[in-house]
Amino acid sequence: MHELPVGEIRLLTFAVISVILLGALVIYAVDRWRRRPPIDQRSLANEQLSQFRAWYEQGELTREEYETIRSRLSQRLRRELDLPERPAAVPEPPPSPTPPEKSPPETQIRPG
């Protein structure tokens, strides 16, 4: 029986490990590619959102209508892209009223 030198054993071991890692990488890439949504589904919601934005900017939609449509399309895009849902929007606090201007303190000095 013929024994392999240590250098050849290391080389063969490195080659086998490299082939296994390369195979795992190929499997991962194919699985990721297979799970992504088709391009036309992803772009459809984007195109619709762009069209609704244009209509809003032209005045054909009210702000409320546009915001409703935008939130629904955003939810659909998030589901299609496997992104986590956004938490419910926290309403912004109303702007604080401007404080009345304070008059300068009374100094008992009268203009001359």
Residue pairs with C-beta under 8 A, 6 or more apart in sequence:
4 12
35 82
37 80
37 81
41 80
42 77
42 80
42 81
45 73
45 76
45 77
45 80
46 77
48 73
49 69
49 70
49 73
49 74
49 77
52 61
52 66
52 69
52 70
52 73
53 66
53 70
55 61
55 66
56 63
56 65
56 66
61 69
74 86
75 85
77 83
78 84
78 85
78 86
